[in-house]
Amino acid sequence: MEEAVNERLKEVGVINVMENKILGPICQQQFEQGERKGRGEGRQEGRQEGRQEGRQEGQRELLRELLTLKFGALPIWASQRLQAASVEDLHAWTRQFVHCSTLEDTLR
């Protein structure tokens, strides 16, 4: 069956470019370059995401420490809110921390 298909493809002018002595190496080189580029871009994206996550975690821990210093040991609900907080929440709560007199007001 495979031979019949290959013969028919040759009859209609379809070739396997990877087996072609001229086109095969060119295609292989392009494929390998694309693969290397993709891996490089993936590593770069991973590093950027890692830095962002690190900054977010650092801000979360700093806010946790500040809240603990000002209000004492944090209740479970406050720790859970901090852990689930977005970057935007953390920024807002850090700004509110200075002006608020209660933990509840700070984490609103």
N, CA and C atoms as an extended XYZ file, in Angstrom:
324
Properties=species:S:1:pos:R:3:atomname:S:1:resname:S:1:resid:I:1 pbc="F F F"
N         0.820       -1.178        0.000 N   MET     1
C         0.000        0.000        0.000 CA  MET     1
C         0.872        1.253        0.000 C   MET     1
N         1.895        1.280        0.884 N   GLU     2
C         2.785        2.434        0.960 CA  GLU     2
C         3.471        2.686       -0.380 C   GLU     2
N         3.921        1.613       -1.002 N   GLU     3
C         4.590        1.755       -2.300 CA  GLU     3
C         3.636        2.329       -3.335 C   GLU     3
N         2.406        1.877       -3.331 N   ALA     4
C         1.411        2.376       -4.289 CA  ALA     4
C         1.155        3.859       -4.084 C   ALA     4
N         1.055        4.243       -2.824 N   VAL     5
C         0.835        5.666       -2.524 CA  VAL     5
C         2.029        6.482       -2.988 C   VAL     5
N         3.240        6.023       -2.671 N   ASN     6
C         4.448        6.744       -3.084 CA  ASN     6
C         4.543        6.859       -4.602 C   ASN     6
N         4.228        5.800       -5.304 N   GLU     7
C         4.257        5.823       -6.772 CA  GLU     7
C         3.255        6.832       -7.314 C   GLU     7
N         2.049        6.828       -6.736 N   ARG     8
C         1.021        7.760       -7.210 CA  ARG     8
C         1.431        9.198       -6.934 C   ARG     8
N         2.028        9.450       -5.789 N   LEU     9
C         2.493       10.797       -5.468 CA  LEU     9
C         3.558       11.258       -6.454 C   LEU     9
N         4.466       10.351       -6.830 N   LYS    10
C         5.491       10.687       -7.822 CA  LYS    10
C         4.865       10.997       -9.172 C   LYS    10
N         3.836       10.242       -9.528 N   GLU    11
C         3.151       10.458      -10.807 CA  GLU    11
C         2.533       11.848      -10.895 C   GLU    11
N         1.974       12.315       -9.784 N   VAL    12
C         1.320       13.636       -9.812 CA  VAL    12
C         2.290       14.760       -9.438 C   VAL    12
N         3.531       14.419       -9.163 N   GLY    13
C         4.546       15.443       -8.916 CA  GLY    13
C         4.726       15.846       -7.471 C   GLY    13
N         4.208       15.072       -6.542 N   VAL    14
C         4.382       15.365       -5.118 CA  VAL    14
C         5.623       14.626       -4.641 C   VAL    14
N         6.480       15.366       -3.915 N   ILE    15
C         7.706       14.748       -3.413 CA  ILE    15
C         7.810       14.933       -1.902 C   ILE    15
N         8.600       14.102       -1.294 N   ASN    16
C         8.922       14.268        0.122 CA  ASN    16
C        10.136       15.195        0.162 C   ASN    16
N         9.909       16.448        0.547 N   VAL    17
C        11.005       17.428        0.505 CA  VAL    17
C        12.152       17.053        1.436 C   VAL    17
N        11.849       16.325        2.513 N   MET    18
C        12.906       15.952        3.442 CA  MET    18
C        13.867       14.939        2.817 C   MET    18
N        13.399       14.195        1.831 N   GLU    19
C        14.267       13.240        1.149 CA  GLU    19
C        14.994       13.871       -0.032 C   GLU    19
N        14.603       15.066       -0.416 N   ASN    20
C        15.231       15.755       -1.537 CA  ASN    20
C        16.613       16.246       -1.105 C   ASN    20
N        17.637       16.009       -1.955 N   LYS    21
C        19.022       16.354       -1.592 CA  LYS    21
C        19.241       17.851       -1.473 C   LYS    21
N        18.452       18.646       -2.151 N   ILE    22
C        18.617       20.103       -2.085 CA  ILE    22
C        17.676       20.700       -1.044 C   ILE    22
N        16.395       20.355       -1.124 N   LEU    23
C        15.412       20.945       -0.227 CA  LEU    23
C        15.454       20.363        1.185 C   LEU    23
N        15.790       19.087        1.324 N   GLY    24
C        15.813       18.432        2.630 CA  GLY    24
C        16.696       19.132        3.648 C   GLY    24
N        17.981       19.377        3.321 N   PRO    25
C        18.842       20.059        4.294 CA  PRO    25
C        18.365       21.476        4.628 C   PRO    25
N        17.816       22.172        3.647 N   ILE    26
C        17.311       23.532        3.902 CA  ILE    26
C        16.139       23.475        4.882 C   ILE    26
N        15.195       22.557        4.616 N   CYS    27
C        14.036       22.410        5.507 CA  CYS    27
C        14.477       22.005        6.910 C   CYS    27
N        15.416       21.084        6.991 N   GLN    28
C        15.901       20.625        8.287 CA  GLN    28
C        16.546       21.774        9.058 C   GLN    28
N        17.336       22.582        8.366 N   GLN    29
C        17.993       23.719        9.017 CA  GLN    29
C        16.957       24.729        9.522 C   GLN    29
N        15.962       25.029        8.703 N   GLN    30
C        14.911       25.966        9.119 CA  GLN    30
C        14.143       25.428       10.322 C   GLN    30
N        13.852       24.138       10.286 N   PHE    31
C        13.146       23.508       11.396 CA  PHE    31
C        13.964       23.630       12.683 C   PHE    31
N        15.241       23.318       12.614 N   GLU    32
C        16.095       23.373       13.802 CA  GLU    32
C        16.237       24.790       14.331 C   GLU    32
N        16.355       25.769       13.421 N   GLN    33
C        16.448       27.164       13.863 CA  GLN    33
C        15.165       27.591       14.570 C   GLN    33
N        14.032       27.205       14.009 N   GLY    34
C        12.748       27.533       14.631 CA  GLY    34
C        12.597       26.882       15.993 C   GLY    34
N        13.056       25.659       16.089 N   GLU    35
C        12.992       24.941       17.354 CA  GLU    35
C        13.860       25.623       18.415 C   GLU    35
N        15.088       26.020       18.024 N   ARG    36
C        15.975       26.713       18.973 CA  ARG    36
C        15.377       28.047       19.387 C   ARG    36
N        14.820       28.778       18.424 N   LYS    37
C        14.216       30.072       18.726 CA  LYS    37
C        13.058       29.899       19.692 C   LYS    37
N        12.231       28.882       19.452 N   GLY    38
C        11.093       28.617       20.328 CA  GLY    38
C        11.517       28.299       21.750 C   GLY    38
N        12.570       27.484       21.879 N   ARG    39
C        13.063       27.165       23.223 CA  ARG    39
C        13.611       28.407       23.904 C   ARG    39
N        14.334       29.242       23.155 N   GLY    40
C        14.887       30.467       23.733 CA  GLY    40
C        13.796       31.413       24.193 C   GLY    40
N        12.764       31.562       23.369 N   GLU    41
C        11.657       32.431       23.746 CA  GLU    41
C        10.925       31.871       24.955 C   GLU    41
N        10.793       30.566       25.010 N   GLY    42
C        10.131       29.929       26.152 CA  GLY    42
C        10.894       30.160       27.442 C   GLY    42
N        12.219       30.052       27.365 N   ARG    43
C        13.035       30.305       28.557 CA  ARG    43
C        12.907       31.757       28.999 C   ARG    43
N        12.914       32.685       28.039 N   GLN    44
C        12.787       34.107       28.366 CA  GLN    44
C        11.445       34.382       29.042 C   GLN    44
N        10.368       33.827       28.483 N   GLU    45
C         9.048       34.011       29.099 CA  GLU    45
C         9.023       33.431       30.505 C   GLU    45
N         9.642       32.275       30.676 N   GLY    46
C         9.692       31.645       31.990 CA  GLY    46
C        10.431       32.497       33.007 C   GLY    46
N        11.546       33.094       32.580 N   ARG    47
C        12.298       33.976       33.486 CA  ARG    47
C        11.466       35.193       33.872 C   ARG    47
N        10.772       35.779       32.906 N   GLN    48
C         9.946       36.959       33.194 CA  GLN    48
C         8.823       36.610       34.161 C   GLN    48
N         8.166       35.478       33.920 N   GLU    49
C         7.100       35.057       34.821 CA  GLU    49
C         7.649       34.788       36.219 C   GLU    49
N         8.816       34.179       36.291 N   GLY    50
C         9.436       33.897       37.581 CA  GLY    50
C         9.765       35.165       38.349 C   GLY    50
N        10.286       36.162       37.639 N   ARG    51
C        10.582       37.439       38.305 CA  ARG    51
C         9.311       38.099       38.809 C   ARG    51
N         8.258       38.078       37.997 N   GLN    52
C         6.980       38.673       38.401 CA  GLN    52
C         6.424       37.966       39.628 C   GLN    52
N         6.449       36.639       39.608 N   GLU    53
C         5.952       35.882       40.753 CA  GLU    53
C         6.788       36.170       42.003 C   GLU    53
N         8.090       36.305       41.817 N   GLY    54
C         8.969       36.613       42.948 CA  GLY    54
C         8.668       37.977       43.543 C   GLY    54
N         8.450       38.968       42.684 N   ARG    55
C         8.101       40.308       43.181 CA  ARG    55
C         6.768       40.275       43.923 C   ARG    55
N         5.799       39.565       43.364 N   GLN    56
C         4.482       39.472       43.994 CA  GLN    56
C         4.579       38.790       45.353 C   GLN    56
N         5.330       37.709       45.414 N   GLU    57
C         5.483       36.991       46.677 CA  GLU    57
C         6.220       37.855       47.699 C   GLU    57
N         7.221       38.604       47.252 N   GLY    58
C         7.942       39.504       48.155 CA  GLY    58
C         7.032       40.581       48.709 C   GLY    58
N         6.202       41.153       47.852 N   GLN    59
C         5.269       42.181       48.315 CA  GLN    59
C         4.256       41.585       49.291 C   GLN    59
N         3.791       40.362       49.001 N   ARG    60
C         2.837       39.686       49.889 CA  ARG    60
C         3.460       39.483       51.277 C   ARG    60
N         4.711       39.021       51.305 N   GLU    61
C         5.368       38.759       52.588 CA  GLU    61
C         5.656       40.045       53.351 C   GLU    61
N         6.032       41.099       52.645 N   LEU    62
C         6.261       42.380       53.302 CA  LEU    62
C         4.973       42.901       53.916 C   LEU    62
N         3.878       42.843       53.161 N   LEU    63
C         2.597       43.309       53.688 CA  LEU    63
C         2.168       42.456       54.876 C   LEU    63
N         2.388       41.138       54.795 N   ARG    64
C         2.052       40.253       55.917 CA  ARG    64
C         2.833       40.678       57.175 C   ARG    64
N         4.102       40.978       57.003 N   GLU    65
C         4.929       41.383       58.143 CA  GLU    65
C         4.461       42.719       58.722 C   GLU    65
N         4.164       43.671       57.839 N   LEU    66
C         3.680       44.975       58.309 CA  LEU    66
C         2.344       44.845       59.046 C   LEU    66
N         1.442       44.058       58.487 N   LEU    67
C         0.141       43.867       59.131 CA  LEU    67
C         0.297       43.209       60.497 C   LEU    67
N         1.201       42.235       60.581 N   THR    68
C         1.448       41.550       61.856 CA  THR    68
C         2.041       42.514       62.878 C   THR    68
N         2.950       43.366       62.465 N   LEU    69
C         3.533       44.348       63.386 CA  LEU    69
C         2.483       45.333       63.888 C   LEU    69
N         1.586       45.736       63.022 N   LYS    70
C         0.586       46.754       63.395 CA  LYS    70
C        -0.610       46.161       64.128 C   LYS    70
N        -1.084       44.976       63.695 N   PHE    71
C        -2.327       44.427       64.234 CA  PHE    71
C        -2.155       43.133       65.034 C   PHE    71
N        -0.933       42.610       65.123 N   GLY    72
C        -0.716       41.352       65.838 CA  GLY    72
C        -0.894       40.167       64.893 C   GLY    72
N        -0.949       38.978       65.480 N   ALA    73
C        -1.079       37.752       64.683 CA  ALA    73
C        -2.313       37.839       63.788 C   ALA    73
N        -2.128       37.437       62.539 N   LEU    74
C        -3.219       37.540       61.573 CA  LEU    74
C        -4.188       36.372       61.725 C   LEU    74
N        -5.484       36.674       61.681 N   PRO    75
C        -6.459       35.582       61.690 CA  PRO    75
C        -6.395       34.808       60.365 C   PRO    75
N        -6.966       33.631       60.376 N   ILE    76
C        -6.925       32.774       59.185 CA  ILE    76
C        -7.514       33.481       57.969 C   ILE    76
N        -8.629       34.176       58.127 N   TRP    77
C        -9.263       34.821       56.982 CA  TRP    77
C        -8.328       35.842       56.330 C   TRP    77
N        -7.547       36.555       57.141 N   ALA    78
C        -6.626       37.568       56.601 CA  ALA    78
C        -5.479       36.884       55.856 C   ALA    78
N        -4.956       35.806       56.418 N   SER    79
C        -3.889       35.064       55.737 CA  SER    79
C        -4.377       34.499       54.412 C   SER    79
N        -5.600       33.995       54.405 N   GLN    80
C        -6.174       33.459       53.166 CA  GLN    80
C        -6.366       34.555       52.121 C   GLN    80
N        -6.817       35.706       52.545 N   ARG    81
C        -6.988       36.827       51.604 CA  ARG    81
C        -5.646       37.255       51.025 C   ARG    81
N        -4.634       37.322       51.878 N   LEU    82
C        -3.294       37.685       51.398 CA  LEU    82
C        -2.783       36.662       50.388 C   LEU    82
N        -2.967       35.385       50.685 N   GLN    83
C        -2.456       34.338       49.807 CA  GLN    83
C        -3.137       34.363       48.447 C   GLN    83
N        -4.417       34.714       48.409 N   ALA    84
C        -5.178       34.711       47.162 CA  ALA    84
C        -5.135       36.057       46.435 C   ALA    84
N        -4.476       37.038       47.017 N   ALA    85
C        -4.508       38.403       46.486 CA  ALA    85
C        -3.803       38.531       45.135 C   ALA    85
N        -4.373       39.365       44.303 N   SER    86
C        -3.746       39.713       43.029 CA  SER    86
C        -2.700       40.796       43.275 C   SER    86
N        -1.933       41.085       42.269 N   VAL    87
C        -0.943       42.165       42.363 CA  VAL    87
C        -1.642       43.486       42.689 C   VAL    87
N        -2.770       43.711       42.039 N   GLU    88
C        -3.521       44.954       42.258 CA  GLU    88
C        -4.014       45.060       43.701 C   GLU    88
N        -4.513       43.939       44.248 N   ASP    89
C        -4.953       43.937       45.643 CA  ASP    89
C        -3.803       44.273       46.578 C   ASP    89
N        -2.669       43.630       46.356 N   LEU    90
C        -1.513       43.873       47.221 CA  LEU    90
C        -1.084       45.330       47.191 C   LEU    90
N        -1.087       45.940       46.007 N   HIS    91
C        -0.730       47.361       45.897 CA  HIS    91
C        -1.733       48.221       46.661 C   HIS    91
N        -3.012       47.955       46.459 N   ALA    92
C        -4.047       48.750       47.127 CA  ALA    92
C        -3.957       48.608       48.635 C   ALA    92
N        -3.810       47.375       49.115 N   TRP    93
C        -3.752       47.152       50.555 CA  TRP    93
C        -2.509       47.774       51.186 C   TRP    93
N        -1.413       47.772       50.455 N   THR    94
C        -0.189       48.391       50.977 CA  THR    94
C        -0.393       49.894       51.141 C   THR    94
N        -1.062       50.508       50.174 N   ARG    95
C        -1.351       51.945       50.290 CA  ARG    95
C        -2.339       52.215       51.421 C   ARG    95
N        -3.368       51.372       51.548 N   GLN    96
C        -4.376       51.552       52.588 CA  GLN    96
C        -3.804       51.329       53.981 C   GLN    96
N        -2.810       50.488       54.082 N   PHE    97
C        -2.200       50.128       55.370 CA  PHE    97
C        -1.811       51.366       56.169 C   PHE    97
N        -1.289       52.360       55.502 N   VAL    98
C        -0.801       53.565       56.177 CA  VAL    98
C        -1.929       54.333       56.857 C   VAL    98
N        -3.105       54.323       56.230 N   HIS    99
C        -4.202       55.164       56.715 CA  HIS    99
C        -5.240       54.423       57.551 C   HIS    99
N        -5.281       53.126       57.463 N   CYS   100
C        -6.335       52.361       58.139 CA  CYS   100
C        -5.953       52.029       59.562 C   CYS   100
N        -6.985       51.994       60.424 N   SER   101
C        -6.722       51.683       61.834 CA  SER   101
C        -7.136       50.260       62.212 C   SER   101
N        -7.759       49.539       61.271 N   THR   102
C        -8.116       48.150       61.548 CA  THR   102
C        -7.673       47.254       60.398 C   THR   102
N        -7.502       46.007       60.725 N   LEU   103
C        -7.127       45.021       59.715 CA  LEU   103
C        -8.230       44.875       58.676 C   LEU   103
N        -9.464       44.890       59.135 N   GLU   104
C       -10.607       44.761       58.242 CA  GLU   104
C       -10.638       45.887       57.209 C   GLU   104
N       -10.405       47.117       57.666 N   ASP   105
C       -10.386       48.262       56.749 CA  ASP   105
C        -9.232       48.162       55.755 C   ASP   105
N        -8.100       47.677       56.216 N   THR   106
C        -6.922       47.572       55.371 CA  THR   106
C        -7.150       46.582       54.234 C   THR   106
N        -7.758       45.443       54.530 N   LEU   107
C        -7.917       44.386       53.532 CA  LEU   107
C        -9.269       44.426       52.814 C   LEU   107
N        -9.872       45.583       52.773 N   ARG   108
C       -11.135       45.742       52.048 CA  ARG   108
C       -10.935       45.814       50.586 C   ARG   108
